[in-house]
Amino acid sequence: MVILAWLILFVAVLIVASVVILAGLINPAAGIVLSMVLWLAIPIILTIWVVDDAKKFRDRGIDVTPVLWGLGVFLLAGIFFPVYLIYRQIVWLKR
């Protein structure tokens, strides 16, 4: 599961980097704006999913703090997203 999370993040980063490079070659100003938007989009999308998923576990009575997990994923997605998936699979789904 962790390998899959890293693979998804790696592929997403490759796609974003490719799009930004191509846009920068066509129009440098557009490349800068597009890079800022895309590099923020990935952590925002992951954060929304993690917070929503953690709320479902909290509603089932599991002690989890969705806002803290979301903040961690937003700030350090490469570390907190795989850790979240580990907790989700090993600890929370077993209850």
C-alpha positions in Angstrom: 0.0 0.0 0.0 2.8 2.4 0.8 4.6 1.6 -2.4 1.4 2.4 -4.3 1.1 5.7 -2.5 4.7 6.6 -3.4 4.1 5.5 -7.0 1.0 7.6 -7.3 2.9 10.7 -5.9 5.8 10.0 -8.2 3.6 9.7 -11.3 1.7 12.9 -10.3 5.0 14.8 -9.9 6.2 13.6 -13.3 3.0 14.7 -15.0 3.1 18.1 -13.3 6.7 18.6 -14.1 6.1 17.7 -17.8 3.2 20.0 -18.2 5.1 22.9 -16.5 8.2 22.3 -18.7 6.1 22.3 -21.9 4.1 25.4 -20.8 7.4 27.2 -19.9 8.8 26.4 -23.3 5.8 27.9 -25.1 5.3 30.9 -22.8 7.6 31.5 -19.8 5.1 33.6 -17.9 2.4 31.1 -18.3 4.8 28.3 -17.2 5.5 30.1 -13.9 1.8 30.6 -13.1 0.9 27.1 -14.2 3.7 25.6 -12.0 2.4 27.5 -8.9 -1.1 26.3 -9.5 -0.2 22.7 -10.2 2.3 22.3 -7.4 -0.4 23.5 -5.0 -3.2 21.4 -6.6 -1.6 18.1 -5.6 -1.4 18.7 -1.9 -4.8 20.3 -1.8 -6.5 17.4 -3.5 -4.7 14.9 -1.2 -5.6 17.0 1.8 -9.3 17.1 0.9 -9.4 13.3 0.5 -7.5 12.6 3.7 -9.7 14.9 5.8 -12.9 13.4 4.3 -11.6 9.9 4.8 -10.5 10.6 8.4 -13.9 12.1 9.2 -15.5 8.8 8.2 -13.3 6.9 10.6 -14.0 9.5 13.4 -17.7 9.0 12.8 -17.2 5.3 13.3 -15.8 6.0 16.8 -12.1 5.7 16.0 -9.8 8.3 17.7 -8.5 10.3 14.7 -8.1 14.0 14.2 -8.9 14.8 10.5 -7.7 18.4 10.7 -4.2 17.4 11.9 -3.8 14.7 9.3 -4.9 17.1 6.6 -2.5 19.8 7.8 0.3 17.2 7.8 -0.5 16.0 4.3 -0.8 19.6 3.0 2.6 20.6 4.4 4.6 17.4 3.9 2.6 15.2 1.5 5.5 12.9 0.7 5.8 11.9 4.3 2.3 12.2 5.8 0.3 10.7 2.9 2.0 7.3 3.0 1.9 7.3 6.8 -1.8 8.0 6.7 -2.3 5.1 4.3 -0.4 2.8 6.7 -2.5 3.9 9.7 -5.6 3.5 7.6 -4.8 0.0 6.4 -3.2 -1.4 9.5 -4.8 0.3 12.5 -8.2 1.8 11.6 -9.6 -0.7 9.1 -9.0 -3.5 11.6 -11.4 -2.0 14.1 
